[in-house]
Amino acid sequence: MKKHKLTLIYFLFLNLFFIQVLTAQTSELKYEFLYELEATLDSTIDLGKTPLGNRLIHPVTGGSFEGPKIKGEILPIGADWALLFDSGVKKLDVNIVLKTDDGAIIYVTYNGFIYREEDGSLYFRITPIFETSSEKYAWLNHTIAVGIGRRIEGGVAYTVYAIK
């Protein structure tokens, strides 16, 4: 009987321990600054009203990015294949290529939304996904990231954070 009580106590202790660990892991969102990016854009190509919405293509012509662990240039390849809905919401669908200052190539895709809040402020958020064969930057291949965008003269800029 004592053995069963000890086993039960041990089992309850383990359950409480794991519940506390899991609760601690999910109760707080942690993040760190990844990079600041500025992209230059060419003239918008307006495909007009399609079955999905008004398709706007914003060709990416270059730019740069820099953060504590990574920096470099945006290659002049890629675009935002945006959809503008009747509601005024713009859905982003971007594909770009980054080249780090040490020569690594990183393919980046991101989706996001831009719209005006009721107070007139601009909601401009993205969720980048990274793909690289570089061993140095392989950590990006499994990094969840979010970015806050803004318009700048001749393009767009983002402050991007890695979710920990």
C-alpha positions as protocol buffer text, in pm:
chain_id: "A"
residue {
  index: 1
  type: MET
  ca { x: 0 y: 0 z: 0 }
}
residue {
  index: 2
  type: LYS
  ca { x: 285 y: 239 z: 85 }
}
residue {
  index: 3
  type: LYS
  ca { x: 434 y: 180 z: -258 }
}
residue {
  index: 4
  type: HIS
  ca { x: 108 y: 278 z: -424 }
}
residue {
  index: 5
  type: LYS
  ca { x: 82 y: 595 z: -215 }
}
residue {
  index: 6
  type: LEU
  ca { x: 438 y: 692 z: -303 }
}
residue {
  index: 7
  type: THR
  ca { x: 370 y: 625 z: -671 }
}
residue {
  index: 8
  type: LEU
  ca { x: 53 y: 834 z: -656 }
}
residue {
  index: 9
  type: ILE
  ca { x: 232 y: 1121 z: -478 }
}
residue {
  index: 10
  type: TYR
  ca { x: 514 y: 1104 z: -731 }
}
residue {
  index: 11
  type: PHE
  ca { x: 265 y: 1101 z: -1020 }
}
residue {
  index: 12
  type: LEU
  ca { x: 76 y: 1402 z: -879 }
}
residue {
  index: 13
  type: PHE
  ca { x: 404 y: 1589 z: -826 }
}
residue {
  index: 14
  type: LEU
  ca { x: 508 y: 1527 z: -1188 }
}
residue {
  index: 15
  type: ASN
  ca { x: 168 y: 1641 z: -1317 }
}
residue {
  index: 16
  type: LEU
  ca { x: 181 y: 1963 z: -1116 }
}
residue {
  index: 17
  type: PHE
  ca { x: 540 y: 2024 z: -1227 }
}
residue {
  index: 18
  type: PHE
  ca { x: 458 y: 1980 z: -1597 }
}
residue {
  index: 19
  type: ILE
  ca { x: 143 y: 2192 z: -1571 }
}
residue {
  index: 20
  type: GLN
  ca { x: 350 y: 2474 z: -1420 }
}
residue {
  index: 21
  type: VAL
  ca { x: 619 y: 2439 z: -1687 }
}
residue {
  index: 22
  type: LEU
  ca { x: 367 y: 2437 z: -1972 }
}
residue {
  index: 23
  type: THR
  ca { x: 175 y: 2728 z: -1824 }
}
residue {
  index: 24
  type: ALA
  ca { x: 496 y: 2929 z: -1785 }
}
residue {
  index: 25
  type: GLN
  ca { x: 592 y: 2857 z: -2146 }
}
residue {
  index: 26
  type: THR
  ca { x: 259 y: 2967 z: -2292 }
}
residue {
  index: 27
  type: SER
  ca { x: 166 y: 3257 z: -2068 }
}
residue {
  index: 28
  type: GLU
  ca { x: 420 y: 3508 z: -2199 }
}
residue {
  index: 29
  type: LEU
  ca { x: 514 y: 3595 z: -2557 }
}
residue {
  index: 30
  type: LYS
  ca { x: 883 y: 3672 z: -2585 }
}
residue {
  index: 31
  type: TYR
  ca { x: 1047 y: 3837 z: -2882 }
}
residue {
  index: 32
  type: GLU
  ca { x: 1371 y: 4000 z: -2990 }
}
residue {
  index: 33
  type: PHE
  ca { x: 1459 y: 4257 z: -3254 }
}
residue {
  index: 34
  type: LEU
  ca { x: 1568 y: 4080 z: -3573 }
}
residue {
  index: 35
  type: TYR
  ca { x: 1629 y: 4359 z: -3825 }
}
residue {
  index: 36
  type: GLU
  ca { x: 1519 y: 4686 z: -3978 }
}
residue {
  index: 37
  type: LEU
  ca { x: 1449 y: 4661 z: -4352 }
}
residue {
  index: 38
  type: GLU
  ca { x: 1398 y: 4932 z: -4615 }
}
residue {
  index: 39
  type: ALA
  ca { x: 1285 y: 4827 z: -4962 }
}
residue {
  index: 40
  type: THR
  ca { x: 1264 y: 5045 z: -5271 }
}
residue {
  index: 41
  type: LEU
  ca { x: 972 y: 4989 z: -5506 }
}
residue {
  index: 42
  type: ASP
  ca { x: 920 y: 5053 z: -5877 }
}
residue {
  index: 43
  type: SER
  ca { x: 595 y: 5191 z: -6019 }
}
residue {
  index: 44
  type: THR
  ca { x: 288 y: 4989 z: -5927 }
}
residue {
  index: 45
  type: ILE
  ca { x: 138 y: 4764 z: -6193 }
}
residue {
  index: 46
  type: ASP
  ca { x: -240 y: 4774 z: -6153 }
}
residue {
  index: 47
  type: LEU
  ca { x: -406 y: 4466 z: -6303 }
}
residue {
  index: 48
  type: GLY
  ca { x: -745 y: 4607 z: -6214 }
}
residue {
  index: 49
  type: LYS
  ca { x: -1044 y: 4424 z: -6071 }
}
residue {
  index: 50
  type: THR
  ca { x: -994 y: 4047 z: -6075 }
}
residue {
  index: 51
  type: PRO
  ca { x: -1224 y: 3779 z: -5929 }
}
residue {
  index: 52
  type: LEU
  ca { x: -1023 y: 3800 z: -5603 }
}
residue {
  index: 53
  type: GLY
  ca { x: -1000 y: 4180 z: -5574 }
}
residue {
  index: 54
  type: ASN
  ca { x: -799 y: 4462 z: -5727 }
}
residue {
  index: 55
  type: ARG
  ca { x: -455 y: 4309 z: -5796 }
}
residue {
  index: 56
  type: LEU
  ca { x: -163 y: 4549 z: -5747 }
}
residue {
  index: 57
  type: ILE
  ca { x: 195 y: 4442 z: -5818 }
}
residue {
  index: 58
  type: HIS
  ca { x: 469 y: 4642 z: -5646 }
}
residue {
  index: 59
  type: PRO
  ca { x: 809 y: 4539 z: -5795 }
}
residue {
  index: 60
  type: VAL
  ca { x: 1096 y: 4544 z: -5544 }
}
residue {
  index: 61
  type: THR
  ca { x: 1405 y: 4714 z: -5689 }
}
residue {
  index: 62
  type: GLY
  ca { x: 1646 y: 4688 z: -5395 }
}
residue {
  index: 63
  type: GLY
  ca { x: 1708 y: 4806 z: -5044 }
}
residue {
  index: 64
  type: SER
  ca { x: 1889 y: 4706 z: -4729 }
}
residue {
  index: 65
  type: PHE
  ca { x: 1838 y: 4538 z: -4393 }
}
residue {
  index: 66
  type: GLU
  ca { x: 2033 y: 4540 z: -4068 }
}
residue {
  index: 67
  type: GLY
  ca { x: 2006 y: 4388 z: -3724 }
}
residue {
  index: 68
  type: PRO
  ca { x: 2233 y: 4260 z: -3446 }
}
residue {
  index: 69
  type: LYS
  ca { x: 2283 y: 3915 z: -3608 }
}
residue {
  index: 70
  type: ILE
  ca { x: 2228 y: 3987 z: -3976 }
}
residue {
  index: 71
  type: LYS
  ca { x: 2266 y: 4262 z: -4236 }
}
residue {
  index: 72
  type: GLY
  ca { x: 2291 y: 4307 z: -4609 }
}
residue {
  index: 73
  type: GLU
  ca { x: 2102 y: 4411 z: -4920 }
}
residue {
  index: 74
  type: ILE
  ca { x: 1773 y: 4328 z: -5089 }
}
residue {
  index: 75
  type: LEU
  ca { x: 1836 y: 4199 z: -5439 }
}
residue {
  index: 76
  type: PRO
  ca { x: 1638 y: 4366 z: -5720 }
}
residue {
  index: 77
  type: ILE
  ca { x: 1416 y: 4063 z: -5769 }
}
residue {
  index: 78
  type: GLY
  ca { x: 1075 y: 4006 z: -5620 }
}
residue {
  index: 79
  type: ALA
  ca { x: 750 y: 4188 z: -5572 }
}
residue {
  index: 80
  type: ASP
  ca { x: 441 y: 4233 z: -5362 }
}
residue {
  index: 81
  type: TRP
  ca { x: 144 y: 4069 z: -5536 }
}
residue {
  index: 82
  type: ALA
  ca { x: -110 y: 4261 z: -5327 }
}
residue {
  index: 83
  type: LEU
  ca { x: -488 y: 4236 z: -5333 }
}
residue {
  index: 84
  type: LEU
  ca { x: -696 y: 4540 z: -5250 }
}
residue {
  index: 85
  type: PHE
  ca { x: -1039 y: 4438 z: -5125 }
}
residue {
  index: 86
  type: ASP
  ca { x: -1355 y: 4648 z: -5159 }
}
residue {
  index: 87
  type: SER
  ca { x: -1339 y: 4702 z: -4782 }
}
residue {
  index: 88
  type: GLY
  ca { x: -1014 y: 4899 z: -4825 }
}
residue {
  index: 89
  type: VAL
  ca { x: -800 y: 4625 z: -4670 }
}
residue {
  index: 90
  type: LYS
  ca { x: -485 y: 4539 z: -4866 }
}
residue {
  index: 91
  type: LYS
  ca { x: -358 y: 4181 z: -4836 }
}
residue {
  index: 92
  type: LEU
  ca { x: 17 y: 4153 z: -4895 }
}
residue {
  index: 93
  type: ASP
  ca { x: 184 y: 3859 z: -5070 }
}
residue {
  index: 94
  type: VAL
  ca { x: 557 y: 3936 z: -5096 }
}
residue {
  index: 95
  type: ASN
  ca { x: 856 y: 3739 z: -5226 }
}
residue {
  index: 96
  type: ILE
  ca { x: 1205 y: 3890 z: -5196 }
}
residue {
  index: 97
  type: VAL
  ca { x: 1566 y: 3776 z: -5187 }
}
residue {
  index: 98
  type: LEU
  ca { x: 1814 y: 3898 z: -4926 }
}
residue {
  index: 99
  type: LYS
  ca { x: 2192 y: 3881 z: -4963 }
}
residue {
  index: 100
  type: THR
  ca { x: 2385 y: 3912 z: -4639 }
}
residue {
  index: 101
  type: ASP
  ca { x: 2707 y: 4112 z: -4614 }
}
residue {
  index: 102
  type: ASP
  ca { x: 2894 y: 3779 z: -4599 }
}
residue {
  index: 103
  type: GLY
  ca { x: 2730 y: 3644 z: -4916 }
}
residue {
  index: 104
  type: ALA
  ca { x: 2449 y: 3421 z: -4788 }
}
residue {
  index: 105
  type: ILE
  ca { x: 2125 y: 3416 z: -4986 }
}
residue {
  index: 106
  type: ILE
  ca { x: 1794 y: 3414 z: -4799 }
}
residue {
  index: 107
  type: TYR
  ca { x: 1457 y: 3378 z: -4969 }
}
residue {
  index: 108
  type: VAL
  ca { x: 1183 y: 3559 z: -4779 }
}
residue {
  index: 109
  type: THR
  ca { x: 809 y: 3534 z: -4827 }
}
residue {
  index: 110
  type: TYR
  ca { x: 558 y: 3720 z: -4621 }
}
residue {
  index: 111
  type: ASN
  ca { x: 192 y: 3789 z: -4599 }
}
residue {
  index: 112
  type: GLY
  ca { x: 28 y: 4067 z: -4412 }
}
residue {
  index: 113
  type: PHE
  ca { x: -240 y: 4332 z: -4405 }
}
residue {
  index: 114
  type: ILE
  ca { x: -259 y: 4709 z: -4438 }
}
residue {
  index: 115
  type: TYR
  ca { x: -568 y: 4907 z: -4344 }
}
residue {
  index: 116
  type: ARG
  ca { x: -675 y: 5227 z: -4171 }
}
residue {
  index: 117
  type: GLU
  ca { x: -787 y: 5197 z: -3811 }
}
residue {
  index: 118
  type: GLU
  ca { x: -1093 y: 5390 z: -3692 }
}
residue {
  index: 119
  type: ASP
  ca { x: -861 y: 5650 z: -3537 }
}
residue {
  index: 120
  type: GLY
  ca { x: -688 y: 5705 z: -3875 }
}
residue {
  index: 121
  type: SER
  ca { x: -368 y: 5520 z: -3787 }
}
residue {
  index: 122
  type: LEU
  ca { x: -227 y: 5265 z: -4028 }
}
residue {
  index: 123
  type: TYR
  ca { x: -232 y: 4896 z: -3933 }
}
residue {
  index: 124
  type: PHE
  ca { x: 58 y: 4746 z: -4134 }
}
residue {
  index: 125
  type: ARG
  ca { x: 173 y: 4401 z: -4019 }
}
residue {
  index: 126
  type: ILE
  ca { x: 361 y: 4113 z: -4181 }
}
residue {
  index: 127
  type: THR
  ca { x: 464 y: 3755 z: -4101 }
}
residue {
  index: 128
  type: PRO
  ca { x: 792 y: 3669 z: -4278 }
}
residue {
  index: 129
  type: ILE
  ca { x: 908 y: 3312 z: -4346 }
}
residue {
  index: 130
  type: PHE
  ca { x: 1274 y: 3250 z: -4426 }
}
residue {
  index: 131
  type: GLU
  ca { x: 1445 y: 2990 z: -4641 }
}
residue {
  index: 132
  type: THR
  ca { x: 1823 y: 2954 z: -4672 }
}
residue {
  index: 133
  type: SER
  ca { x: 2088 y: 2689 z: -4729 }
}
residue {
  index: 134
  type: SER
  ca { x: 2343 y: 2889 z: -4529 }
}
residue {
  index: 135
  type: GLU
  ca { x: 2466 y: 2706 z: -4219 }
}
residue {
  index: 136
  type: LYS
  ca { x: 2536 y: 3038 z: -4047 }
}
residue {
  index: 137
  type: TYR
  ca { x: 2176 y: 3155 z: -4092 }
}
residue {
  index: 138
  type: ALA
  ca { x: 2002 y: 2815 z: -4072 }
}
residue {
  index: 139
  type: TRP
  ca { x: 1832 y: 2931 z: -3750 }
}
residue {
  index: 140
  type: LEU
  ca { x: 1611 y: 3152 z: -3971 }
}
residue {
  index: 141
  type: ASN
  ca { x: 1458 y: 2843 z: -4136 }
}
residue {
  index: 142
  type: HIS
  ca { x: 1260 y: 2774 z: -3818 }
}
residue {
  index: 143
  type: THR
  ca { x: 1215 y: 3128 z: -3687 }
}
residue {
  index: 144
  type: ILE
  ca { x: 866 y: 3270 z: -3644 }
}
residue {
  index: 145
  type: ALA
  ca { x: 877 y: 3643 z: -3712 }
}
residue {
  index: 146
  type: VAL
  ca { x: 643 y: 3939 z: -3723 }
}
residue {
  index: 147
  type: GLY
  ca { x: 700 y: 4285 z: -3861 }
}
residue {
  index: 148
  type: ILE
  ca { x: 553 y: 4631 z: -3830 }
}
residue {
  index: 149
  type: GLY
  ca { x: 553 y: 4820 z: -4157 }
}
residue {
  index: 150
  type: ARG
  ca { x: 541 y: 5180 z: -4266 }
}
residue {
  index: 151
  type: ARG
  ca { x: 556 y: 5366 z: -4592 }
}
residue {
  index: 152
  type: ILE
  ca { x: 870 y: 5563 z: -4675 }
}
residue {
  index: 153
  type: GLU
  ca { x: 967 y: 5779 z: -4972 }
}
residue {
  index: 154
  type: GLY
  ca { x: 1007 y: 5543 z: -5267 }
}
residue {
  index: 155
  type: GLY
  ca { x: 914 y: 5226 z: -5081 }
}
residue {
  index: 156
  type: VAL
  ca { x: 838 y: 5057 z: -4751 }
}
residue {
  index: 157
  type: ALA
  ca { x: 1020 y: 4986 z: -4426 }
}
residue {
  index: 158
  type: TYR
  ca { x: 972 y: 4717 z: -4163 }
}
residue {
  index: 159
  type: THR
  ca { x: 1087 y: 4658 z: -3809 }
}
residue {
  index: 160
  type: VAL
  ca { x: 1099 y: 4279 z: -3777 }
}
residue {
  index: 161
  type: TYR
  ca { x: 1101 y: 4075 z: -3456 }
}
residue {
  index: 162
  type: ALA
  ca { x: 1176 y: 3707 z: -3394 }
}
residue {
  index: 163
  type: ILE
  ca { x: 926 y: 3536 z: -3167 }
}
residue {
  index: 164
  type: LYS
  ca { x: 1113 y: 3332 z: -2904 }
}
